[in-house]
Amino acid sequence: MEANKLIRIEKSKINHNALRSVQTGFASPATHYAEPRIDLNSVLIENANATFYVRIGDNAFKAFGIVENDVLIIDKSIEPIANSLALVTEGADFKIHRFSKKASETPLQIWGVITYIIKSVKA
């Protein structure tokens, strides 16, 4: 992918608009249950068979802006490109690696490319 190129998320073709009922008097307090939920799987996942979620258990990846309780969405079918983050294995350990434009001196065992980071707001 070229530098500074934006990736557009296509709007879901599913209609998420709730039908409004015609009523008189006070609205029911349960009307919010009629609204459909947005399915994050359909919005964030391109290849469901190759996508995994990983919850981070500590602050070891703080240098990448990834902290405890964040959730990584990882796609194993994507090839890493310059400036992308990937989950790699070194022995029995998982590490996060940022790819640069130049080739890495050491061969990496790429487990998958991080496509999204869902941030935790827990204190």
KOLGU-4560 file (N, C-alpha, C; in nm, 3 decimals, padded with zeros to 5 digits):
<recs>
<n_xx: 00.084 n_yy: -00.117 n_zz: 00.000 ca_xx: 00.000 ca_yy: 00.000 ca_zz: 00.000 c_xx: 00.089 c_yy: 00.123 c_zz: 00.000 mol: A seq: 1 type: MET>
<n_xx: 00.050 n_yy: 00.227 n_zz: -00.071 ca_xx: 00.127 ca_yy: 00.349 ca_zz: -00.082 c_xx: 00.118 c_yy: 00.428 c_zz: 00.048 mol: A seq: 2 type: GLU>
<n_xx: 00.221 n_yy: 00.507 n_zz: 00.076 ca_xx: 00.220 ca_yy: 00.592 ca_zz: 00.194 c_xx: 00.110 c_yy: 00.696 c_zz: 00.181 mol: A seq: 3 type: ALA>
<n_xx: 00.049 n_yy: 00.732 n_zz: 00.292 ca_xx: -00.057 ca_yy: 00.832 ca_zz: 00.300 c_xx: -00.184 c_yy: 00.794 c_zz: 00.224 mol: A seq: 4 type: ASN>
<n_xx: -00.199 n_yy: 00.670 n_zz: 00.189 ca_xx: -00.321 ca_yy: 00.627 ca_zz: 00.122 c_xx: -00.420 c_yy: 00.583 c_zz: 00.229 mol: A seq: 5 type: LYS>
<n_xx: -00.541 n_yy: 00.632 n_zz: 00.221 ca_xx: -00.643 ca_yy: 00.599 ca_zz: 00.318 c_xx: -00.716 c_yy: 00.474 c_zz: 00.277 mol: A seq: 6 type: LEU>
<n_xx: -00.751 n_yy: 00.393 n_zz: 00.374 ca_xx: -00.830 ca_yy: 00.273 ca_zz: 00.349 c_xx: -00.972 c_yy: 00.305 c_zz: 00.391 mol: A seq: 7 type: ILE>
<n_xx: -01.062 n_yy: 00.297 n_zz: 00.299 ca_xx: -01.201 ca_yy: 00.326 ca_zz: 00.329 c_xx: -01.271 c_yy: 00.202 c_zz: 00.380 mol: A seq: 8 type: ARG>
<n_xx: -01.347 n_yy: 00.218 n_zz: 00.485 ca_xx: -01.431 ca_yy: 00.111 ca_zz: 00.535 c_xx: -01.566 c_yy: 00.128 c_zz: 00.467 mol: A seq: 9 type: ILE>
<n_xx: -01.604 n_yy: 00.026 n_zz: 00.392 ca_xx: -01.732 ca_yy: 00.036 ca_zz: 00.321 c_xx: -01.846 c_yy: 00.034 c_zz: 00.420 mol: A seq: 10 type: GLU>
<n_xx: -01.943 n_yy: 00.116 n_zz: 00.392 ca_xx: -02.063 ca_yy: 00.118 ca_zz: 00.475 c_xx: -02.136 c_yy: -00.014 c_zz: 00.458 mol: A seq: 11 type: LYS>
<n_xx: -02.179 n_yy: -00.067 n_zz: 00.568 ca_xx: -02.250 ca_yy: -00.193 ca_zz: 00.565 c_xx: -02.377 c_yy: -00.180 c_zz: 00.482 mol: A seq: 12 type: SER>
<n_xx: -02.407 n_yy: -00.282 n_zz: 00.406 ca_xx: -02.528 ca_yy: -00.280 ca_zz: 00.325 c_xx: -02.651 c_yy: -00.316 c_zz: 00.409 mol: A seq: 13 type: LYS>
<n_xx: -02.627 n_yy: -00.353 n_zz: 00.533 ca_xx: -02.737 ca_yy: -00.385 ca_zz: 00.623 c_xx: -02.799 c_yy: -00.255 c_zz: 00.672 mol: A seq: 14 type: ILE>
<n_xx: -02.929 n_yy: -00.245 n_zz: 00.668 ca_xx: -02.998 ca_yy: -00.125 ca_zz: 00.713 c_xx: -03.004 c_yy: -00.127 c_zz: 00.865 mol: A seq: 15 type: ASN>
<n_xx: -02.935 n_yy: -00.029 n_zz: 00.926 ca_xx: -02.933 ca_yy: -00.021 ca_zz: 01.072 c_xx: -03.033 c_yy: 00.081 c_zz: 01.126 mol: A seq: 16 type: HIS>
<n_xx: -03.118 n_yy: 00.133 n_zz: 01.040 ca_xx: -03.217 ca_yy: 00.231 ca_zz: 01.084 c_xx: -03.336 c_yy: 00.159 c_zz: 01.144 mol: A seq: 17 type: ASN>
<n_xx: -03.378 n_yy: 00.205 n_zz: 01.259 ca_xx: -03.494 ca_yy: 00.146 ca_zz: 01.323 c_xx: -03.621 c_yy: 00.212 c_zz: 01.270 mol: A seq: 18 type: ALA>
<n_xx: -03.722 n_yy: 00.133 n_zz: 01.250 ca_xx: -03.849 ca_yy: 00.187 ca_zz: 01.206 c_xx: -03.916 c_yy: 00.254 c_zz: 01.325 mol: A seq: 19 type: LEU>
<n_xx: -03.967 n_yy: 00.371 n_zz: 01.302 ca_xx: -04.036 ca_yy: 00.445 ca_zz: 01.408 c_xx: -04.183 c_yy: 00.407 c_zz: 01.405 mol: A seq: 20 type: ARG>
<n_xx: -04.231 n_yy: 00.375 n_zz: 01.521 ca_xx: -04.372 ca_yy: 00.341 ca_zz: 01.529 c_xx: -04.454 c_yy: 00.469 c_zz: 01.547 mol: A seq: 21 type: SER>
<n_xx: -04.576 n_yy: 00.463 n_zz: 01.503 ca_xx: -04.667 ca_yy: 00.575 ca_zz: 01.523 c_xx: -04.740 c_yy: 00.546 c_zz: 01.652 mol: A seq: 22 type: VAL>
<n_xx: -04.725 n_yy: 00.637 n_zz: 01.747 ca_xx: -04.788 ca_yy: 00.614 ca_zz: 01.876 c_xx: -04.835 c_yy: 00.746 c_zz: 01.934 mol: A seq: 23 type: GLN>
<n_xx: -04.919 n_yy: 00.736 n_zz: 02.030 ca_xx: -04.964 ca_yy: 00.855 ca_zz: 02.101 c_xx: -04.928 c_yy: 00.837 c_zz: 02.247 mol: A seq: 24 type: THR>
<n_xx: -04.919 n_yy: 00.944 n_zz: 02.317 ca_xx: -04.886 ca_yy: 00.935 ca_zz: 02.459 c_xx: -04.736 c_yy: 00.927 c_zz: 02.480 mol: A seq: 25 type: GLY>
<n_xx: -04.696 n_yy: 00.878 n_zz: 02.595 ca_xx: -04.555 ca_yy: 00.869 ca_zz: 02.630 c_xx: -04.489 c_yy: 00.751 c_zz: 02.560 mol: A seq: 26 type: PHE>
<n_xx: -04.363 n_yy: 00.770 n_zz: 02.522 ca_xx: -04.289 ca_yy: 00.662 ca_zz: 02.457 c_xx: -04.254 c_yy: 00.554 c_zz: 02.559 mol: A seq: 27 type: ALA>
<n_xx: -04.246 n_yy: 00.432 n_zz: 02.512 ca_xx: -04.209 ca_yy: 00.320 ca_zz: 02.599 c_xx: -04.061 c_yy: 00.330 c_zz: 02.634 mol: A seq: 28 type: SER>
<n_xx: -04.025 n_yy: 00.304 n_zz: 02.760 ca_xx: -03.882 ca_yy: 00.308 ca_zz: 02.795 c_xx: -03.802 c_yy: 00.197 c_zz: 02.728 mol: A seq: 29 type: PRO>
<n_xx: -03.868 n_yy: 00.101 n_zz: 02.666 ca_xx: -03.798 ca_yy: -00.012 ca_zz: 02.603 c_xx: -03.778 c_yy: 00.007 c_zz: 02.453 mol: A seq: 30 type: ALA>
<n_xx: -03.803 n_yy: 00.126 n_zz: 02.400 ca_xx: -03.792 ca_yy: 00.145 ca_zz: 02.255 c_xx: -03.649 c_yy: 00.130 c_zz: 02.205 mol: A seq: 31 type: THR>
<n_xx: -03.548 n_yy: 00.152 n_zz: 02.289 ca_xx: -03.410 ca_yy: 00.139 ca_zz: 02.242 c_xx: -03.374 c_yy: -00.006 c_zz: 02.210 mol: A seq: 32 type: HIS>
<n_xx: -03.454 n_yy: -00.101 n_zz: 02.257 ca_xx: -03.428 ca_yy: -00.241 ca_zz: 02.224 c_xx: -03.464 c_yy: -00.273 c_zz: 02.079 mol: A seq: 33 type: TYR>
<n_xx: -03.542 n_yy: -00.187 n_zz: 02.015 ca_xx: -03.583 ca_yy: -00.211 ca_zz: 01.877 c_xx: -03.474 c_yy: -00.175 c_zz: 01.777 mol: A seq: 34 type: ALA>
<n_xx: -03.373 n_yy: -00.100 n_zz: 01.820 ca_xx: -03.268 ca_yy: -00.058 ca_zz: 01.729 c_xx: -03.168 c_yy: -00.172 c_zz: 01.708 mol: A seq: 35 type: GLU>
<n_xx: -03.133 n_yy: -00.201 n_zz: 01.583 ca_xx: -03.037 ca_yy: -00.310 ca_zz: 01.558 c_xx: -02.897 c_yy: -00.269 c_zz: 01.600 mol: A seq: 36 type: PRO>
<n_xx: -02.815 n_yy: -00.367 n_zz: 01.632 ca_xx: -02.677 ca_yy: -00.344 ca_zz: 01.671 c_xx: -02.588 c_yy: -00.345 c_zz: 01.549 mol: A seq: 37 type: ARG>
<n_xx: -02.479 n_yy: -00.270 n_zz: 01.557 ca_xx: -02.380 ca_yy: -00.272 ca_zz: 01.450 c_xx: -02.290 c_yy: -00.392 c_zz: 01.474 mol: A seq: 38 type: ILE>
<n_xx: -02.275 n_yy: -00.477 n_zz: 01.375 ca_xx: -02.191 ca_yy: -00.595 ca_zz: 01.386 c_xx: -02.048 c_yy: -00.558 c_zz: 01.351 mol: A seq: 39 type: ASP>
<n_xx: -01.960 n_yy: -00.549 n_zz: 01.453 ca_xx: -01.821 ca_yy: -00.512 ca_zz: 01.430 c_xx: -01.748 c_yy: -00.613 c_zz: 01.343 mol: A seq: 40 type: LEU>
<n_xx: -01.790 n_yy: -00.738 n_zz: 01.346 ca_xx: -01.728 ca_yy: -00.838 ca_zz: 01.259 c_xx: -01.747 c_yy: -00.803 c_zz: 01.112 mol: A seq: 41 type: ASN>
<n_xx: -01.863 n_yy: -00.755 n_zz: 01.076 ca_xx: -01.887 ca_yy: -00.721 ca_zz: 00.935 c_xx: -01.817 c_yy: -00.591 c_zz: 00.897 mol: A seq: 42 type: SER>
<n_xx: -01.787 n_yy: -00.505 n_zz: 00.993 ca_xx: -01.722 ca_yy: -00.377 ca_zz: 00.963 c_xx: -01.570 c_yy: -00.390 c_zz: 00.964 mol: A seq: 43 type: VAL>
<n_xx: -01.513 n_yy: -00.468 n_zz: 01.057 ca_xx: -01.367 ca_yy: -00.471 ca_zz: 01.077 c_xx: -01.296 c_yy: -00.592 c_zz: 01.018 mol: A seq: 44 type: LEU>
<n_xx: -01.368 n_yy: -00.695 n_zz: 00.980 ca_xx: -01.305 ca_yy: -00.819 ca_zz: 00.936 c_xx: -01.322 c_yy: -00.839 c_zz: 00.785 mol: A seq: 45 type: ILE>
<n_xx: -01.210 n_yy: -00.862 n_zz: 00.716 ca_xx: -01.216 ca_yy: -00.890 ca_zz: 00.572 c_xx: -01.217 c_yy: -01.039 c_zz: 00.545 mol: A seq: 46 type: GLU>
<n_xx: -01.137 n_yy: -01.116 n_zz: 00.618 ca_xx: -01.127 ca_yy: -01.259 ca_zz: 00.597 c_xx: -01.149 c_yy: -01.328 c_zz: 00.732 mol: A seq: 47 type: ASN>
<n_xx: -01.272 n_yy: -01.365 n_zz: 00.759 ca_xx: -01.308 ca_yy: -01.420 ca_zz: 00.889 c_xx: -01.234 c_yy: -01.550 c_zz: 00.922 mol: A seq: 48 type: ALA>
<n_xx: -01.205 n_yy: -01.631 n_zz: 00.820 ca_xx: -01.138 ca_yy: -01.759 ca_zz: 00.843 c_xx: -00.992 c_yy: -01.743 c_zz: 00.884 mol: A seq: 49 type: ASN>
<n_xx: -00.933 n_yy: -01.627 n_zz: 00.857 ca_xx: -00.791 ca_yy: -01.604 ca_zz: 00.889 c_xx: -00.772 c_yy: -01.496 c_zz: 00.995 mol: A seq: 50 type: ALA>
<n_xx: -00.879 n_yy: -01.457 n_zz: 01.063 ca_xx: -00.872 ca_yy: -01.347 ca_zz: 01.159 c_xx: -00.886 c_yy: -01.399 c_zz: 01.301 mol: A seq: 51 type: THR>
<n_xx: -00.802 n_yy: -01.343 n_zz: 01.389 ca_xx: -00.801 ca_yy: -01.381 ca_zz: 01.529 c_xx: -00.800 c_yy: -01.257 c_zz: 01.616 mol: A seq: 52 type: PHE>
<n_xx: -00.849 n_yy: -01.271 n_zz: 01.738 ca_xx: -00.847 ca_yy: -01.164 ca_zz: 01.837 c_xx: -00.749 c_yy: -01.204 c_zz: 01.946 mol: A seq: 53 type: TYR>
<n_xx: -00.668 n_yy: -01.107 n_zz: 01.990 ca_xx: -00.573 ca_yy: -01.133 ca_zz: 02.097 c_xx: -00.588 c_yy: -01.021 c_zz: 02.199 mol: A seq: 54 type: VAL>
<n_xx: -00.613 n_yy: -01.057 n_zz: 02.325 ca_xx: -00.618 ca_yy: -00.957 ca_zz: 02.433 c_xx: -00.480 c_yy: -00.950 c_zz: 02.495 mol: A seq: 55 type: ARG>
<n_xx: -00.429 n_yy: -00.828 n_zz: 02.512 ca_xx: -00.296 ca_yy: -00.805 ca_zz: 02.567 c_xx: -00.303 c_yy: -00.813 c_zz: 02.719 mol: A seq: 56 type: ILE>
<n_xx: -00.211 n_yy: -00.889 n_zz: 02.779 ca_xx: -00.214 ca_yy: -00.915 ca_zz: 02.923 c_xx: -00.124 c_yy: -00.826 c_zz: 03.006 mol: A seq: 57 type: GLY>
<n_xx: -00.037 n_yy: -00.747 n_zz: 02.943 ca_xx: 00.052 ca_yy: -00.660 ca_zz: 03.021 c_xx: 00.089 c_yy: -00.539 c_zz: 02.935 mol: A seq: 58 type: ASP>
<n_xx: 00.184 n_yy: -00.460 n_zz: 02.984 ca_xx: 00.225 ca_yy: -00.339 ca_zz: 02.913 c_xx: 00.356 c_yy: -00.355 c_zz: 02.837 mol: A seq: 59 type: ASN>
<n_xx: 00.388 n_yy: -00.477 n_zz: 02.796 ca_xx: 00.515 ca_yy: -00.503 ca_zz: 02.728 c_xx: 00.524 c_yy: -00.437 c_zz: 02.591 mol: A seq: 60 type: ALA>
<n_xx: 00.410 n_yy: -00.401 n_zz: 02.531 ca_xx: 00.410 ca_yy: -00.343 ca_zz: 02.397 c_xx: 00.374 c_yy: -00.195 c_zz: 02.399 mol: A seq: 61 type: PHE>
<n_xx: 00.399 n_yy: -00.130 n_zz: 02.510 ca_xx: 00.364 ca_yy: 00.011 ca_zz: 02.527 c_xx: 00.434 c_yy: 00.099 c_zz: 02.423 mol: A seq: 62 type: LYS>
<n_xx: 00.551 n_yy: 00.058 n_zz: 02.376 ca_xx: 00.623 ca_yy: 00.135 ca_zz: 02.275 c_xx: 00.543 c_yy: 00.147 c_zz: 02.145 mol: A seq: 63 type: ALA>
<n_xx: 00.452 n_yy: 00.055 n_zz: 02.122 ca_xx: 00.367 ca_yy: 00.057 ca_zz: 02.002 c_xx: 00.231 c_yy: 00.119 c_zz: 02.031 mol: A seq: 64 type: PHE>
<n_xx: 00.211 n_yy: 00.169 n_zz: 02.153 ca_xx: 00.081 ca_yy: 00.225 ca_zz: 02.191 c_xx: -00.019 c_yy: 00.118 c_zz: 02.227 mol: A seq: 65 type: GLY>
<n_xx: 00.029 n_yy: -00.002 n_zz: 02.254 ca_xx: -00.057 ca_yy: -00.115 ca_zz: 02.289 c_xx: -00.035 c_yy: -00.147 c_zz: 02.436 mol: A seq: 66 type: ILE>
<n_xx: -00.142 n_yy: -00.139 n_zz: 02.514 ca_xx: -00.130 ca_yy: -00.159 ca_zz: 02.658 c_xx: -00.223 c_yy: -00.270 c_zz: 02.705 mol: A seq: 67 type: VAL>
<n_xx: -00.213 n_yy: -00.301 n_zz: 02.832 ca_xx: -00.290 ca_yy: -00.410 ca_zz: 02.892 c_xx: -00.440 c_yy: -00.393 c_zz: 02.864 mol: A seq: 68 type: GLU>
<n_xx: -00.505 n_yy: -00.503 n_zz: 02.832 ca_xx: -00.648 ca_yy: -00.515 ca_zz: 02.802 c_xx: -00.688 c_yy: -00.466 c_zz: 02.664 mol: A seq: 69 type: ASN>
<n_xx: -00.596 n_yy: -00.412 n_zz: 02.584 ca_xx: -00.628 ca_yy: -00.380 ca_zz: 02.445 c_xx: -00.651 c_yy: -00.511 c_zz: 02.370 mol: A seq: 70 type: ASP>
<n_xx: -00.730 n_yy: -00.505 n_zz: 02.265 ca_xx: -00.758 ca_yy: -00.623 ca_zz: 02.183 c_xx: -00.702 c_yy: -00.597 c_zz: 02.043 mol: A seq: 71 type: VAL>
<n_xx: -00.621 n_yy: -00.691 n_zz: 01.996 ca_xx: -00.564 ca_yy: -00.683 ca_zz: 01.862 c_xx: -00.648 c_yy: -00.768 c_zz: 01.768 mol: A seq: 72 type: LEU>
<n_xx: -00.678 n_yy: -00.714 n_zz: 01.652 ca_xx: -00.742 ca_yy: -00.793 ca_zz: 01.547 c_xx: -00.631 c_yy: -00.826 c_zz: 01.448 mol: A seq: 73 type: ILE>
<n_xx: -00.607 n_yy: -00.955 n_zz: 01.430 ca_xx: -00.492 ca_yy: -01.003 ca_zz: 01.352 c_xx: -00.541 c_yy: -01.087 c_zz: 01.236 mol: A seq: 74 type: ILE>
<n_xx: -00.494 n_yy: -01.052 n_zz: 01.117 ca_xx: -00.530 ca_yy: -01.126 ca_zz: 00.996 c_xx: -00.407 c_yy: -01.201 c_zz: 00.946 mol: A seq: 75 type: ASP>
<n_xx: -00.417 n_yy: -01.333 n_zz: 00.942 ca_xx: -00.305 ca_yy: -01.417 ca_zz: 00.900 c_xx: -00.290 c_yy: -01.424 c_zz: 00.748 mol: A seq: 76 type: LYS>
<n_xx: -00.389 n_yy: -01.373 n_zz: 00.674 ca_xx: -00.385 ca_yy: -01.383 ca_zz: 00.528 c_xx: -00.320 c_yy: -01.261 c_zz: 00.462 mol: A seq: 77 type: SER>
<n_xx: -00.282 n_yy: -01.161 n_zz: 00.540 ca_xx: -00.227 ca_yy: -01.038 ca_zz: 00.485 c_xx: -00.074 c_yy: -01.041 c_zz: 00.493 mol: A seq: 78 type: ILE>
<n_xx: -00.010 n_yy: -00.994 n_zz: 00.388 ca_xx: 00.136 ca_yy: -00.979 ca_zz: 00.388 c_xx: 00.171 c_yy: -00.844 c_zz: 00.449 mol: A seq: 79 type: GLU>
<n_xx: 00.269 n_yy: -00.839 n_zz: 00.538 ca_xx: 00.306 ca_yy: -00.709 ca_zz: 00.597 c_xx: 00.372 c_yy: -00.617 c_zz: 00.494 mol: A seq: 80 type: PRO>
<n_xx: 00.344 n_yy: -00.490 n_zz: 00.508 ca_xx: 00.406 ca_yy: -00.388 ca_zz: 00.423 c_xx: 00.477 c_yy: -00.289 c_zz: 00.514 mol: A seq: 81 type: ILE>
<n_xx: 00.545 n_yy: -00.192 n_zz: 00.455 ca_xx: 00.619 ca_yy: -00.092 ca_zz: 00.532 c_xx: 00.528 c_yy: -00.021 c_zz: 00.631 mol: A seq: 82 type: ALA>
<n_xx: 00.574 n_yy: -00.009 n_zz: 00.753 ca_xx: 00.509 ca_yy: 00.059 ca_zz: 00.864 c_xx: 00.391 c_yy: -00.018 c_zz: 00.924 mol: A seq: 83 type: ASN>
<n_xx: 00.366 n_yy: -00.141 n_zz: 00.881 ca_xx: 00.259 ca_yy: -00.220 ca_zz: 00.941 c_xx: 00.313 c_yy: -00.293 c_zz: 01.063 mol: A seq: 84 type: SER>
<n_xx: 00.221 n_yy: -00.325 n_zz: 01.154 ca_xx: 00.255 ca_yy: -00.402 ca_zz: 01.274 c_xx: 00.214 c_yy: -00.546 c_zz: 01.253 mol: A seq: 85 type: LEU>
<n_xx: 00.295 n_yy: -00.637 n_zz: 01.303 ca_xx: 00.262 ca_yy: -00.779 ca_zz: 01.292 c_xx: 00.298 c_yy: -00.849 c_zz: 01.423 mol: A seq: 86 type: ALA>
<n_xx: 00.226 n_yy: -00.954 n_zz: 01.451 ca_xx: 00.259 ca_yy: -01.040 ca_zz: 01.563 c_xx: 00.353 c_yy: -01.147 c_zz: 01.511 mol: A seq: 87 type: LEU>
<n_xx: 00.472 n_yy: -01.156 n_zz: 01.570 ca_xx: 00.572 ca_yy: -01.252 ca_zz: 01.526 c_xx: 00.608 c_yy: -01.342 c_zz: 01.644 mol: A seq: 88 type: VAL>
<n_xx: 00.663 n_yy: -01.458 n_zz: 01.612 ca_xx: 00.707 ca_yy: -01.548 ca_zz: 01.718 c_xx: 00.859 c_yy: -01.556 c_zz: 01.717 mol: A seq: 89 type: THR>
<n_xx: 00.914 n_yy: -01.553 n_zz: 01.838 ca_xx: 01.057 ca_yy: -01.575 ca_zz: 01.858 c_xx: 01.068 c_yy: -01.685 c_zz: 01.963 mol: A seq: 90 type: GLU>
<n_xx: 01.097 n_yy: -01.804 n_zz: 01.918 ca_xx: 01.097 ca_yy: -01.918 ca_zz: 02.009 c_xx: 00.955 c_yy: -01.945 c_zz: 02.054 mol: A seq: 91 type: GLY>
<n_xx: 00.931 n_yy: -01.939 n_zz: 02.185 ca_xx: 00.797 ca_yy: -01.962 ca_zz: 02.238 c_xx: 00.726 c_yy: -01.831 c_zz: 02.271 mol: A seq: 92 type: ALA>
<n_xx: 00.789 n_yy: -01.718 n_zz: 02.240 ca_xx: 00.734 ca_yy: -01.587 ca_zz: 02.275 c_xx: 00.670 c_yy: -01.519 c_zz: 02.155 mol: A seq: 93 type: ASP>
<n_xx: 00.563 n_yy: -01.445 n_zz: 02.183 ca_xx: 00.503 ca_yy: -01.358 ca_zz: 02.083 c_xx: 00.559 c_yy: -01.218 c_zz: 02.102 mol: A seq: 94 type: PHE>
<n_xx: 00.590 n_yy: -01.151 n_zz: 01.992 ca_xx: 00.638 ca_yy: -01.014 ca_zz: 01.997 c_xx: 00.569 c_yy: -00.937 c_zz: 01.885 mol: A seq: 95 type: LYS>
<n_xx: 00.568 n_yy: -00.804 n_zz: 01.900 ca_xx: 00.512 ca_yy: -00.719 ca_zz: 01.795 c_xx: 00.629 c_yy: -00.655 c_zz: 01.722 mol: A seq: 96 type: ILE>
<n_xx: 00.620 n_yy: -00.656 n_zz: 01.590 ca_xx: 00.728 ca_yy: -00.604 ca_zz: 01.506 c_xx: 00.670 c_yy: -00.503 c_zz: 01.408 mol: A seq: 97 type: HIS>
<n_xx: 00.735 n_yy: -00.387 n_zz: 01.396 ca_xx: 00.695 ca_yy: -00.289 ca_zz: 01.295 c_xx: 00.788 c_yy: -00.305 c_zz: 01.176 mol: A seq: 98 type: ARG>
<n_xx: 00.730 n_yy: -00.325 n_zz: 01.059 ca_xx: 00.808 ca_yy: -00.346 ca_zz: 00.939 c_xx: 00.853 c_yy: -00.212 c_zz: 00.882 mol: A seq: 99 type: PHE>
<n_xx: 00.977 n_yy: -00.206 n_zz: 00.839 ca_xx: 01.030 ca_yy: -00.085 ca_zz: 00.777 c_xx: 01.041 c_yy: -00.109 c_zz: 00.627 mol: A seq: 100 type: SER>
<n_xx: 01.084 n_yy: -00.006 n_zz: 00.556 ca_xx: 01.098 ca_yy: -00.018 ca_zz: 00.411 c_xx: 01.212 c_yy: -00.111 c_zz: 00.373 mol: A seq: 101 type: LYS>
<n_xx: 01.316 n_yy: -00.114 n_zz: 00.456 ca_xx: 01.429 ca_yy: -00.203 ca_zz: 00.426 c_xx: 01.401 c_yy: -00.342 c_zz: 00.484 mol: A seq: 102 type: LYS>
<n_xx: 01.460 n_yy: -00.440 n_zz: 00.426 ca_xx: 01.439 ca_yy: -00.578 ca_zz: 00.469 c_xx: 01.503 c_yy: -00.602 c_zz: 00.605 mol: A seq: 103 type: ALA>
<n_xx: 01.441 n_yy: -00.687 n_zz: 00.683 ca_xx: 01.494 ca_yy: -00.722 ca_zz: 00.815 c_xx: 01.616 c_yy: -00.813 c_zz: 00.800 mol: A seq: 104 type: SER>
<n_xx: 01.714 n_yy: -00.792 n_zz: 00.888 ca_xx: 01.835 ca_yy: -00.875 ca_zz: 00.882 c_xx: 01.807 c_yy: -01.018 c_zz: 00.928 mol: A seq: 105 type: GLU>
<n_xx: 01.718 n_yy: -01.030 n_zz: 01.026 ca_xx: 01.686 ca_yy: -01.163 ca_zz: 01.078 c_xx: 01.553 c_yy: -01.210 c_zz: 01.022 mol: A seq: 106 type: THR>
<n_xx: 01.545 n_yy: -01.336 n_zz: 00.983 ca_xx: 01.416 ca_yy: -01.386 ca_zz: 00.933 c_xx: 01.314 c_yy: -01.391 c_zz: 01.047 mol: A seq: 107 type: PRO>
<n_xx: 01.191 n_yy: -01.350 n_zz: 01.016 ca_xx: 01.086 ca_yy: -01.347 ca_zz: 01.117 c_xx: 00.980 c_yy: -01.452 c_zz: 01.087 mol: A seq: 108 type: LEU>
<n_xx: 00.930 n_yy: -01.511 n_zz: 01.192 ca_xx: 00.817 ca_yy: -01.604 ca_zz: 01.180 c_xx: 00.691 c_yy: -01.522 c_zz: 01.205 mol: A seq: 109 type: GLN>
<n_xx: 00.626 n_yy: -01.478 n_zz: 01.098 ca_xx: 00.510 ca_yy: -01.390 ca_zz: 01.110 c_xx: 00.387 c_yy: -01.473 c_zz: 01.141 mol: A seq: 110 type: ILE>
<n_xx: 00.320 n_yy: -01.439 n_zz: 01.249 ca_xx: 00.198 ca_yy: -01.508 ca_zz: 01.288 c_xx: 00.078 c_yy: -01.443 c_zz: 01.224 mol: A seq: 111 type: TRP>
<n_xx: 00.081 n_yy: -01.310 n_zz: 01.210 ca_xx: -00.027 ca_yy: -01.238 ca_zz: 01.144 c_xx: -00.006 c_yy: -01.088 c_zz: 01.151 mol: A seq: 112 type: GLY>
<n_xx: -00.074 n_yy: -01.014 n_zz: 01.064 ca_xx: -00.064 ca_yy: -00.869 ca_zz: 01.060 c_xx: -00.176 c_yy: -00.809 c_zz: 01.143 mol: A seq: 113 type: VAL>
<n_xx: -00.141 n_yy: -00.711 n_zz: 01.225 ca_xx: -00.240 ca_yy: -00.643 ca_zz: 01.309 c_xx: -00.317 c_yy: -00.544 c_zz: 01.222 mol: A seq: 114 type: ILE>
<n_xx: -00.447 n_yy: -00.564 n_zz: 01.211 ca_xx: -00.528 ca_yy: -00.476 ca_zz: 01.128 c_xx: -00.598 c_yy: -00.367 c_zz: 01.209 mol: A seq: 115 type: THR>
<n_xx: -00.632 n_yy: -00.396 n_zz: 01.334 ca_xx: -00.697 ca_yy: -00.299 ca_zz: 01.421 c_xx: -00.652 c_yy: -00.322 c_zz: 01.564 mol: A seq: 116 type: TYR>
<n_xx: -00.649 n_yy: -00.212 n_zz: 01.640 ca_xx: -00.624 ca_yy: -00.219 ca_zz: 01.784 c_xx: -00.746 c_yy: -00.157 c_zz: 01.851 mol: A seq: 117 type: ILE>
<n_xx: -00.814 n_yy: -00.237 n_zz: 01.929 ca_xx: -00.930 ca_yy: -00.189 ca_zz: 02.003 c_xx: -00.880 c_yy: -00.150 c_zz: 02.142 mol: A seq: 118 type: ILE>
<n_xx: -00.886 n_yy: -00.022 n_zz: 02.173 ca_xx: -00.830 ca_yy: 00.030 ca_zz: 02.295 c_xx: -00.922 c_yy: 00.006 c_zz: 02.414 mol: A seq: 119 type: LYS>
<n_xx: -00.862 n_yy: -00.030 n_zz: 02.526 ca_xx: -00.934 ca_yy: -00.046 ca_zz: 02.651 c_xx: -00.930 c_yy: 00.088 c_zz: 02.725 mol: A seq: 120 type: SER>
<n_xx: -01.038 n_yy: 00.122 n_zz: 02.791 ca_xx: -01.041 ca_yy: 00.245 ca_zz: 02.870 c_xx: -01.048 c_yy: 00.215 c_zz: 03.018 mol: A seq: 121 type: VAL>
<n_xx: -01.026 n_yy: 00.090 n_zz: 03.054 ca_xx: -01.025 ca_yy: 00.053 ca_zz: 03.197 c_xx: -00.905 c_yy: 00.117 c_zz: 03.263 mol: A seq: 122 type: LYS>
<n_xx: -00.927 n_yy: 00.166 n_zz: 03.383 ca_xx: -00.816 ca_yy: 00.228 ca_zz: 03.456 c_xx: -00.736 c_yy: 00.125 c_zz: 03.531 mol: A seq: 123 type: ALA>
</recs>
